[in-house]
């Protein structure tokens, strides 16, 4: 009985993770500029991958596999925001066509920074 419950819970988590990953992929394809695409990829992508890893942890039945899956999920949660921030910062500083897609440049208006600096 408990084995059936873990199978169903794992399948539910796997489907939910696939839906989040699909939403992230659609966001990356459909959104207009780099920053909004990065937002979709850095929010829904790790959640989808994390749910898939938790599904693996639930269904595996092995403590070693479950521990590795949970550590992988924590690693995703810790590194994805940092990577997205660094990519956005590098793009902000180097992109010449940045001002064509931006309506309001909040970073420049708040800090007085120049993107070319």
PASE-708852 format. One record per atom (N, C-alpha, C, O): residue in three letters; atom name; residue number from 1; x, y, z. Coordinates in pm, whole numbers, plus 50000, padded with zeros to 5 digits. Atoms other than C-alpha are relative to their C-alpha. Layout:
REM PASE-708852
NODE  resn  name  resi      X      Y      Z
NODE   Ala    CA   NUM      X      Y      Z
...
REM end
This chain:
REM PASE-708852
NODE  resn  name  resi      X      Y      Z
NODE   Unk     N     1  50082  49880  50000
NODE   Unk    CA     1  50000  50000  50000
NODE   Unk     C     1  50086  50127  50000
NODE   Unk     O     1  50059  50221  49925
NODE   Unk     N     2  49913  49883  49995
NODE   Unk    CA     2  50277  50246  50089
NODE   Unk     C     2  50081  50012  49871
NODE   Unk     O     2  50109  50123  49826
NODE   Unk     N     3  49927  49995  50127
NODE   Unk    CA     3  50469  50151  49775
NODE   Unk     C     3  49916  50063  49890
NODE   Unk     O     3  49968  50139  49808
NODE   Unk     N     4  50089  49941  50101
NODE   Unk    CA     4  50168  50243  49563
NODE   Unk     C     4  49986  50150  50023
NODE   Unk     O     4  49982  50228  49927
NODE   Unk     N     5  50012  49856  49971
NODE   Unk    CA     5  50135  50578  49740
NODE   Unk     C     5  50125  50074  49956
NODE   Unk     O     5  50116  50182  49899
NODE   Unk     N     6  49877  49933  50043
NODE   Unk    CA     6  50502  50662  49679
NODE   Unk     C     6  50010  50006  49848
NODE   Unk     O     6  50060  50104  49793
NODE   Unk     N     7  50000  49997  50147
NODE   Unk    CA     7  50465  50566  49312
NODE   Unk     C     7  49910  50111  49948
NODE   Unk     O     7  49949  50187  49859
NODE   Unk     N     8  50093  49896  50046
NODE   Unk    CA     8  50161  50791  49271
NODE   Unk     C     8  50052  50140  50035
NODE   Unk     O     8  50039  50232  49956
NODE   Unk     N     9  49943  49869  49962
NODE   Unk    CA     9  50328  51076  49463
NODE   Unk     C     9  50116  50036  49908
NODE   Unk     O     9  50129  50151  49867
NODE   Unk     N    10  49888  49975  50091
NODE   Unk    CA    10  50641  51040  49249
NODE   Unk     C    10  49952  50036  49861
NODE   Unk     O    10  50008  50125  49797
NODE   Unk     N    11  50055  49967  50134
NODE   Unk    CA    11  50436  51041  48929
NODE   Unk     C    11  49938  50139  49999
NODE   Unk     O    11  49953  50213  49901
NODE   Unk     N    12  50058  49866  49991
NODE   Unk    CA    12  50247  51351  49045
NODE   Unk     C    12  50107  50108  50001
NODE   Unk     O    12  50095  50209  49932
NODE   Unk     N    13  49890  49903  49997
NODE   Unk    CA    13  50569  51533  49128
NODE   Unk     C    13  50071  50008  49866
NODE   Unk     O    13  50110  50117  49823
NODE   Unk     N    14  49936  50002  50132
NODE   Unk    CA    14  50720  51427  48796
NODE   Unk     C    14  49918  50077  49898
NODE   Unk     O    14  49974  50154  49819
NODE   Unk     N    15  50086  49925  50093
NODE   Unk    CA    15  50421  51559  48601
NODE   Unk     C    15  50001  50149  50031
NODE   Unk     O    15  50004  50232  49940
NODE   Unk     N    16  49997  49860  49963
NODE   Unk    CA    16  50421  51883  48797
NODE   Unk     C    16  50133  50064  49960
NODE   Unk     O    16  50135  50178  49913
NODE   Unk     N    17  49870  49951  50044
NODE   Unk    CA    17  50794  51924  48731
NODE   Unk     C    17  50007  50017  49849
NODE   Unk     O    17  50066  50113  49800
NODE   Unk     N    18  50003  49988  50146
NODE   Unk    CA    18  50737  51860  48361
NODE   Unk     C    18  49919  50122  49956
NODE   Unk     O    18  49955  50189  49859
NODE   Unk     N    19  50082  49883  50034
NODE   Unk    CA    19  50465  52127  48354
NODE   Unk     C    19  50079  50129  50025
NODE   Unk     O    19  50077  50219  49941
NODE   Unk     N    20  49919  49881  49973
NODE   Unk    CA    20  50694  52383  48519
NODE   Unk     C    20  50113  50015  49897
NODE   Unk     O    20  50142  50127  49854
NODE   Unk     N    21  49895  49993  50101
NODE   Unk    CA    21  50973  52296  48277
NODE   Unk     C    21  49944  50043  49865
NODE   Unk     O    21  50008  50118  49791
NODE   Unk     N    22  50065  49958  50124
NODE   Unk    CA    22  50733  52334  47985
NODE   Unk     C    22  49968  50149  50003
NODE   Unk     O    22  49987  50219  49903
NODE   Unk     N    23  50029  49857  49987
NODE   Unk    CA    23  50624  52675  48113
NODE   Unk     C    23  50128  50082  49984
NODE   Unk     O    23  50127  50187  49920
NODE   Unk     N    24  49872  49929  50014
NODE   Unk    CA    24  50988  52780  48142
NODE   Unk     C    24  50046  50000  49854
NODE   Unk     O    24  50094  50102  49805
NODE   Unk     N    25  49958  50007  50140
NODE   Unk    CA    25  51061  52662  47788
NODE   Unk     C    25  49914  50091  49913
NODE   Unk     O    25  49966  50158  49823
NODE   Unk     N    26  50088  49911  50076
NODE   Unk    CA    26  50758  52845  47649
NODE   Unk     C    26  50036  50146  50028
NODE   Unk     O    26  50036  50229  49937
NODE   Unk     N    27  49960  49864  49966
NODE   Unk    CA    27  50866  53158  47837
NODE   Unk     C    27  50128  50041  49931
NODE   Unk     O    27  50141  50155  49887
NODE   Unk     N    28  49873  49968  50066
NODE   Unk    CA    28  51217  53140  47693
NODE   Unk     C    28  49977  50025  49851
NODE   Unk     O    28  50043  50110  49792
NODE   Unk     N    29  50025  49984  50143
NODE   Unk    CA    29  51078  53108  47340
NODE   Unk     C    29  49914  50122  49970
NODE   Unk     O    29  49938  50192  49872
NODE   Unk     N    30  50100  49900  50033
NODE   Unk    CA    30  50791  53356  47360
NODE   Unk     C    30  50028  50142  50053
NODE   Unk     O    30  49978  50238  49995
NODE   Unk     N    31  49981  49868  49941
NODE   Unk    CA    31  50914  53644  47577
NODE   Unk     C    31  50093  50086  49915
NODE   Unk     O    31  50179  50032  49845
NODE   Unk     N    32  49937  49914  50100
NODE   Unk    CA    32  51054  53949  47396
NODE   Unk     C    32  50149  50028  50017
NODE   Unk     O    32  50220  50037  49917
NODE   Unk     N    33  49860  49958  49987
NODE   Unk    CA    33  51392  54035  47548
NODE   Unk     C    33  50075  49909  50098
NODE   Unk     O    33  50017  49821  50161
NODE   Unk     N    34  49911  50085  49922
NODE   Unk    CA    34  51684  53884  47735
NODE   Unk     C    34  49960  49993  50146
NODE   Unk     O    34  49961  49885  50205
NODE   Unk     N    35  50026  49997  49856
NODE   Unk    CA    35  51583  53992  48085
NODE   Unk     C    35  49874  49923  50036
NODE   Unk     O    35  49872  49852  50136
NODE   Unk     N    36  50122  50075  49970
NODE   Unk    CA    36  51230  53854  48072
NODE   Unk     C    36  50019  49851  49969
NODE   Unk     O    36  49962  49766  50039
NODE   Unk     N    37  49969  50141  50028
NODE   Unk    CA    37  51356  53532  47912
NODE   Unk     C    37  50079  49940  50114
NODE   Unk     O    37  50053  49827  50156
NODE   Unk     N    38  49921  50050  49887
NODE   Unk    CA    38  51611  53497  48189
NODE   Unk     C    38  49914  49983  50123
NODE   Unk     O    38  49936  49890  50201
NODE   Unk     N    39  50091  50012  49887
NODE   Unk    CA    39  51337  53554  48444
NODE   Unk     C    39  49922  49869  49992
NODE   Unk     O    39  49909  49798  50091
NODE   Unk     N    40  50075  50126  50016
NODE   Unk    CA    40  51133  53266  48301
NODE   Unk     C    40  50090  49880  50021
NODE   Unk     O    40  50050  49782  50085
NODE   Unk     N    41  49910  50114  49989
NODE   Unk    CA    41  51434  53038  48281
NODE   Unk     C    41  50053  49983  50142
NODE   Unk     O    41  50077  49871  50186
NODE   Unk     N    42  49941  50011  49867
NODE   Unk    CA    42  51564  53119  48628
NODE   Unk     C    42  49896  49980  50110
NODE   Unk     O    42  49933  49952  50224
NODE   Unk     N    43  50103  50025  49900
NODE   Unk    CA    43  51231  53086  48808
NODE   Unk     C    43  49932  49865  49979
NODE   Unk     O    43  49936  49780  50068
NODE   Unk     N    44  50077  50123  50022
NODE   Unk    CA    44  51027  52807  48651
NODE   Unk     C    44  50090  49881  49968
NODE   Unk     O    44  50054  49767  49999
NODE   Unk     N    45  49910  50110  50035
NODE   Unk    CA    45  51321  52601  48523
NODE   Unk     C    45  50053  49922  50119
NODE   Unk     O    45  50040  49800  50122
NODE   Unk     N    46  49952  50073  49883
NODE   Unk    CA    46  51481  52517  48858
NODE   Unk     C    46  49889  49936  50083
NODE   Unk     O    46  49909  49831  50144
NODE   Unk     N    47  50112  50061  49928
NODE   Unk    CA    47  51141  52455  49015
NODE   Unk     C    47  49960  49869  49932
NODE   Unk     O    47  49935  49769  49999
NODE   Unk     N    48  50033  50122  50074
NODE   Unk    CA    48  51062  52204  48741
NODE   Unk     C    48  50104  49892  50020
NODE   Unk     O    48  50070  49776  50046
NODE   Unk     N    49  49893  50098  49980
NODE   Unk    CA    49  51399  52035  48769
NODE   Unk     C    49  50004  49952  50144
NODE   Unk     O    49  50030  49834  50170
NODE   Unk     N    50  50004  50038  49859
NODE   Unk    CA    50  51373  52038  49148
NODE   Unk     C    50  49888  49903  50031
NODE   Unk     O    50  49906  49809  50108
NODE   Unk     N    51  50111  50093  49980
NODE   Unk    CA    51  51033  51870  49139
NODE   Unk     C    51  50031  49863  49941
NODE   Unk     O    51  49993  49760  49997
NODE   Unk     N    52  49959  50128  50059
NODE   Unk    CA    52  51173  51603  48908
NODE   Unk     C    52  50100  49930  50092
NODE   Unk     O    52  50092  49808  50111
NODE   Unk     N    53  49904  50060  49908
NODE   Unk    CA    53  51463  51547  49149
NODE   Unk     C    53  49933  49950  50127
NODE   Unk     O    53  49970  49845  50180
NODE   Unk     N    54  50072  50048  49883
NODE   Unk    CA    54  51226  51522  49444
NODE   Unk     C    54  49919  49876  49966
NODE   Unk     O    54  49907  49786  50049
NODE   Unk     N    55  50071  50122  50043
NODE   Unk    CA    55  51019  51270  49246
NODE   Unk     C    55  50095  49881  49996
NODE   Unk     O    55  50058  49770  50036
NODE   Unk     N    56  49899  50107  50000
NODE   Unk    CA    56  51336  51066  49196
NODE   Unk     C    56  50030  49957  50144
NODE   Unk     O    56  50043  49838  50171
NODE   Unk     N    57  49972  50032  49861
NODE   Unk    CA    57  51405  51088  49570
NODE   Unk     C    57  49886  49920  50063
NODE   Unk     O    57  49911  49828  50141
NODE   Unk     N    58  50115  50070  49942
NODE   Unk    CA    58  51052  50972  49656
NODE   Unk     C    58  49989  49858  49945
NODE   Unk     O    58  49964  49765  50021
NODE   Unk     N    59  50022  50130  50064
NODE   Unk    CA    59  51037  50684  49407
NODE   Unk     C    59  50118  49905  50018
NODE   Unk     O    59  50099  49783  50014
NODE   Unk     N    60  49881  50086  50000
NODE   Unk    CA    60  51393  50554  49443
NODE   Unk     C    60  49998  49894  50109
NODE   Unk     O    60  50032  49779  50084
NODE   Unk     N    61  49999  50095  49891
NODE   Unk    CA    61  51353  50390  49781
NODE   Unk     C    61  50139  49975  50057
NODE   Unk     O    61  50153  49898  50152
NODE   Unk     N    62  49864  50014  49952
NODE   Unk    CA    62  51728  50416  49832
NODE   Unk     C    62  50042  50132  50065
NODE   Unk     O    62  50021  50239  50008
NODE   Unk     N    63  49963  49880  49926
NODE   Unk    CA    63  51865  50661  50089
NODE   Unk     C    63  50111  50077  49927
NODE   Unk     O    63  50110  50200  49926
NODE   Unk     N    64  49890  49934  50071
NODE   Unk    CA    64  52180  50734  49885
NODE   Unk     C    64  49951  50078  49879
NODE   Unk     O    64  49994  50191  49857
NODE   Unk     N    65  50054  49932  50118
NODE   Unk    CA    65  51989  50820  49570
NODE   Unk     C    65  49914  50118  50043
NODE   Unk     O    65  49922  50225  49983
NODE   Unk     N    66  50086  49891  49952
NODE   Unk    CA    66  51737  51029  49764
NODE   Unk     C    66  50084  50115  50052
NODE   Unk     O    66  50051  50232  50028
NODE   Unk     N    67  49914  49894  49949
NODE   Unk    CA    67  52014  51219  49940
NODE   Unk     C    67  50068  50077  49888
NODE   Unk     O    67  50079  50199  49894
NODE   Unk     N    68  49938  49931  50115
NODE   Unk    CA    68  52191  51294  49611
NODE   Unk     C    68  49899  50088  49926
NODE   Unk     O    68  49933  50198  49882
NODE   Unk     N    69  50103  49921  50068
NODE   Unk    CA    69  51864  51413  49456
NODE   Unk     C    69  49967  50126  50079
NODE   Unk     O    69  49950  50232  50020
NODE   Unk     N    70  50031  49884  49917
NODE   Unk    CA    70  51792  51644  49749
NODE   Unk     C    70  50116  50099  50000
NODE   Unk     O    70  50093  50220  49995
NODE   Unk     N    71  49883  49911  50007
NODE   Unk    CA    71  52147  51783  49746
NODE   Unk     C    71  50004  50070  49864
NODE   Unk     O    71  50037  50189  49856
NODE   Unk     N    72  50007  49938  50132
NODE   Unk    CA    72  52110  51844  49371
NODE   Unk     C    72  49894  50110  49994
NODE   Unk     O    72  49916  50214  49932
NODE   Unk     N    73  50106  49900  49996
NODE   Unk    CA    73  51784  52031  49432
NODE   Unk     C    73  50045  50124  50078
NODE   Unk     O    73  50022  50237  50034
NODE   Unk     N    74  49949  49887  49921
NODE   Unk    CA    74  51944  52248  49702
NODE   Unk     C    74  50107  50076  49920
NODE   Unk     O    74  50110  50199  49923
NODE   Unk     N    75  49899  49935  50083
NODE   Unk    CA    75  52238  52316  49470
NODE   Unk     C    75  49936  50086  49891
NODE   Unk     O    75  49983  50196  49864
NODE   Unk     N    76  50073  49921  50100
NODE   Unk    CA    76  51996  52431  49198
NODE   Unk     C    76  49942  50127  50062
NODE   Unk     O    76  49953  50235  50003
NODE   Unk     N    77  50060  49884  49937
NODE   Unk    CA    77  51818  52662  49440
NODE   Unk     C    77  50103  50105  50040
NODE   Unk     O    77  50073  50224  50042
NODE   Unk     N    78  49897  49906  49959
NODE   Unk    CA    78  52145  52817  49553
NODE   Unk     C    78  50073  50065  49883
NODE   Unk     O    78  50111  50182  49891
NODE   Unk     N    79  49917  49949  50109
NODE   Unk    CA    79  52321  52860  49219
NODE   Unk     C    79  49922  50071  49890
NODE   Unk     O    79  49978  50158  49823
NODE   Unk     N    80  50076  49940  50111
NODE   Unk    CA    80  52043  52958  48977
NODE   Unk     C    80  49982  50151  50015
NODE   Unk     O    80  50004  50222  49917
NODE   Unk     N    81  50013  49853  49989
NODE   Unk    CA    81  51973  53308  49119
NODE   Unk     C    81  50132  50074  49980
NODE   Unk     O    81  50136  50182  49921
NODE   Unk     N    82  49870  49936  50015
NODE   Unk    CA    82  52343  53388  49133
NODE   Unk     C    82  50040  50004  49853
NODE   Unk     O    82  50088  50106  49804
NODE   Unk     N    83  49965  50005  50141
NODE   Unk    CA    83  52398  53276  48774
NODE   Unk     C    83  49913  50096  49919
NODE   Unk     O    83  49963  50164  49829
NODE   Unk     N    84  50089  49907  50072
NODE   Unk    CA    84  52094  53472  48652
NODE   Unk     C    84  50040  50145  50025
NODE   Unk     O    84  50037  50227  49933
NODE   Unk     N    85  49957  49864  49969
NODE   Unk    CA    85  52215  53784  48831
NODE   Unk     C    85  50127  50036  49924
NODE   Unk     O    85  50139  50146  49869
NODE   Unk     N    86  49875  49971  50071
NODE   Unk    CA    86  52563  53757  48680
NODE   Unk     C    86  49978  50015  49850
NODE   Unk     O    86  50038  50102  49787
NODE   Unk     N    87  50030  49987  50142
NODE   Unk    CA    87  52425  53701  48330
NODE   Unk     C    87  49929  50132  49970
NODE   Unk     O    87  49959  50198  49870
NODE   Unk     N    88  50072  49874  50022
NODE   Unk    CA    88  52188  53997  48363
NODE   Unk     C    88  50094  50119  50013
NODE   Unk     O    88  50086  50215  49936
NODE   Unk     N    89  49906  49890  49980
NODE   Unk    CA    89  52464  54220  48494
NODE   Unk     C    89  50097  50013  49882
NODE   Unk     O    89  50125  50123  49837
NODE   Unk     N    90  49910  49997  50115
NODE   Unk    CA    90  52701  54122  48213
NODE   Unk     C    90  49928  50050  49876
NODE   Unk     O    90  49985  50126  49797
NODE   Unk     N    91  50076  49953  50116
NODE   Unk    CA    91  52429  54178  47954
NODE   Unk     C    91  49971  50149  50011
NODE   Unk     O    91  49976  50220  49911
NODE   Unk     N    92  50029  49858  49981
NODE   Unk    CA    92  52340  54515  48102
NODE   Unk     C    92  50122  50086  49969
NODE   Unk     O    92  50109  50195  49912
NODE   Unk     N    93  49878  49922  50022
NODE   Unk    CA    93  52699  54630  48084
NODE   Unk     C    93  50053  49994  49857
NODE   Unk     O    93  50127  50084  49817
NODE   Unk     N    94  49939  50015  50132
NODE   Unk    CA    94  52777  54507  47732
NODE   Unk     C    94  49905  50018  49882
NODE   Unk     O    94  49953  50039  49771
NODE   Unk     N    95  50093  49998  50112
NODE   Unk    CA    95  52460  54520  47521
NODE   Unk     C    95  49984  50140  49944
NODE   Unk     O    95  49956  50235  50017
NODE   Unk     N    96  50019  49871  50065
NODE   Unk    CA    96  52443  54802  47268
NODE   Unk     C    96  49853  50028  49971
NODE   Unk     O    96  49811  50143  49971
NODE   Unk     N    97  50140  49980  50033
NODE   Unk    CA    97  52078  54745  47181
NODE   Unk     C    97  49912  49990  50124
NODE   Unk     O    97  49792  49962  50112
NODE   Unk     N    98  50072  50009  49875
NODE   Unk    CA    98  51973  54750  47546
NODE   Unk     C    98  49888  50103  50006
NODE   Unk     O    98  49777  50072  50050
NODE   Unk     N    99  50096  49891  49986
NODE   Unk    CA    99  51792  55080  47523
NODE   Unk     C    99  49885  49992  49900
NODE   Unk     O    99  49785  50062  49916
NODE   Unk     N   100  50109  50016  50095
NODE   Unk    CA   100  51579  54972  47227
NODE   Unk     C   100  49883  49925  50065
NODE   Unk     O   100  49768  49955  50033
NODE   Unk     N   101  50106  50081  49940
NODE   Unk    CA   101  51383  54722  47441
NODE   Unk     C   101  49957  50049  50137
NODE   Unk     O   101  49852  50008  50186
NODE   Unk     N   102  50031  49954  49866
NODE   Unk    CA   102  51386  54903  47775
NODE   Unk     C   102  49917  50127  49996
NODE   Unk     O   102  49949  50222  49925
NODE   Unk     N   103  50080  49880  49987
NODE   Unk    CA   103  51116  55149  47860
NODE   Unk     C   103  50054  50085  50114
NODE   Unk     O   103  50070  50206  50099
NODE   Unk     N   104  49946  49933  49884
NODE   Unk    CA   104  51253  55237  48203
NODE   Unk     C   104  50126  49927  50043
NODE   Unk     O   104  50125  49805  50060
NODE   Unk     N   105  49874  50057  49953
NODE   Unk    CA   105  51612  55180  48309
NODE   Unk     C   105  50014  50035  50147
NODE   Unk     O   105  50069  50139  50181
NODE   Unk     N   106  50002  49970  49858
NODE   Unk    CA   106  51573  55158  48686
NODE   Unk     C   106  50140  49999  50060
NODE   Unk     O   106  50166  50076  50153
NODE   Unk     N   107  49865  50004  49944
NODE   Unk    CA   107  51935  55070  48754
NODE   Unk     C   107  50074  50130  49975
NODE   Unk     O   107  50141  50182  50064
NODE   Unk     N   108  49931  49875  50032
NODE   Unk    CA   108  52065  55378  48577
NODE   Unk     C   108  49936  50118  50073
NODE   Unk     O   108  50007  50208  50119
NODE   Unk     N   109  50066  49888  49936
NODE   Unk    CA   109  51803  55608  48726
NODE   Unk     C   109  50020  50003  50152
NODE   Unk     O   109  50022  50110  50212
NODE   Unk     N   110  49983  50004  49855
NODE   Unk    CA   110  51856  55490  49086
NODE   Unk     C   110  50145  50024  50042
NODE   Unk     O   110  50170  50091  50143
NODE   Unk     N   111  49861  49992  49957
NODE   Unk    CA   111  52233  55470  49096
NODE   Unk     C   111  50082  50099  49919
NODE   Unk     O   111  50193  50134  49958
NODE   Unk     N   112  49924  49911  50086
NODE   Unk    CA   112  52339  55703  48818
NODE   Unk     C   112  50111  49930  49927
NODE   Unk     O   112  50202  49995  49876
NODE   Unk     N   113  49896  50075  50067
NODE   Unk    CA   113  52548  55424  48670
NODE   Unk     C   113  49986  50009  49850
NODE   Unk     O   113  49878  50031  49795
NODE   Unk     N   114  49996  50005  50144
NODE   Unk    CA   114  52649  55411  48312
NODE   Unk     C   114  50018  49854  49959
NODE   Unk     O   114  50109  49789  50010
NODE   Unk     N   115  49983  50140  50036
NODE   Unk    CA   115  52599  55069  48144
NODE   Unk     C   115  50133  49970  49933
NODE   Unk     O   115  50175  49855  49930
NODE   Unk     N   116  49873  50024  50066
NODE   Unk    CA   116  52926  55118  47956
NODE   Unk     C   116  50117  49993  50098
NODE   Unk     O   116  50227  49953  50061
NODE   Unk     N   117  49890  49998  49901
NODE   Unk    CA   117  53128  55151  48278
NODE   Unk     C   117  50043  49862  50041
NODE   Unk     O   117  50134  49847  50123
REM end
